[in-house]
Amino acid sequence: MKTLTTALLLFTASFACSFPLKAQDHPDSQQHDGEHRMLNQQELQWQEGPASLPKGIKVAMLEGDLTKAAPFTIRIQLPANYKIPSHWHPAIEHVTVIKGSFYMGSGDKFDVNKATMLAEGGFAVMPIKYVHFAFTKEAATIQLHGVGPWGITYVNEADDPRNQQK
């Protein structure tokens, strides 16, 4: 499995570069590359989340490469009380709640009182550069899909975990 070494998106192409996994890194992908592909839950390869997101999440790449202008699908496991400050993405982002609940709100200020809870099976789509924030109260698993390159740009640069590592 390849590990991308450049720093990253949520938020711009830099997020995509720090993602630790590409779908083609899955051991079965050689026989499925560009063709029909099936994975069961137990086949997902979970890794630590990218530097562009607050620590504590696990990610599994199901399809694509976040650094390319192509479709991608990724699963993310978030712990309880996880927070993603206000940010935007350079491409449309689709979110589906697989397990637990996930809270999202709009605007450049993180405000739990302005968030909507998405329960299991819930769905959200954000247009390009739509400013939003997210958090959990309980552990949750979400699935993101869209067309890359994917990245993340925080409204307040001080909220960007990449800046806090320096």
C-alpha positions, 0 to 999 in steps of 0.5 A: 500500500502506498502512502502519499507523502505530501501534505494535504484537503478538506480541504483543497488538493492538499487534503487529497495528497495526504490521504493514506490510501487509494482504492487501487491499493486494495489487494483485490483491485488489480482484477477489478481496476476500471471494472465491476468491484465489490467489497464487504465490510470486513474487507475494508482496510481502515487507516488513520485519517489524513493530516487535514482532519482533526486526529481520531478518525479512521478512513477506508478508500472504496474507490478512486484517488482523491488527487485525481479528477475522477469519482471517489468513495471513502468511508470514515469512522468518527469517534464520539464528540468529534468536531470538524470546524467550518470549512469548504471543499473545491468540489461537490461533496455527498455524505451518507450516514452509515452508522450512528448519527452525524451533525452538520451545520452551515456557516463560518461559525461552528454553532451546535445550535444551528446543526441538523442531525442526520441519522443512519441512512441520512444524506447531505450534499454540499455544492462547491465551496459551501461553508459548513461544519460537522460533529458527532455526539456518538461514534459514527460511520459516514460515506463520502463520495464525489468527483476529485480532486478533493480537498478541505479549506478551513474558514479560520486557518487556525482551525486547520490541523495541518497548521497546528502540527508546525 
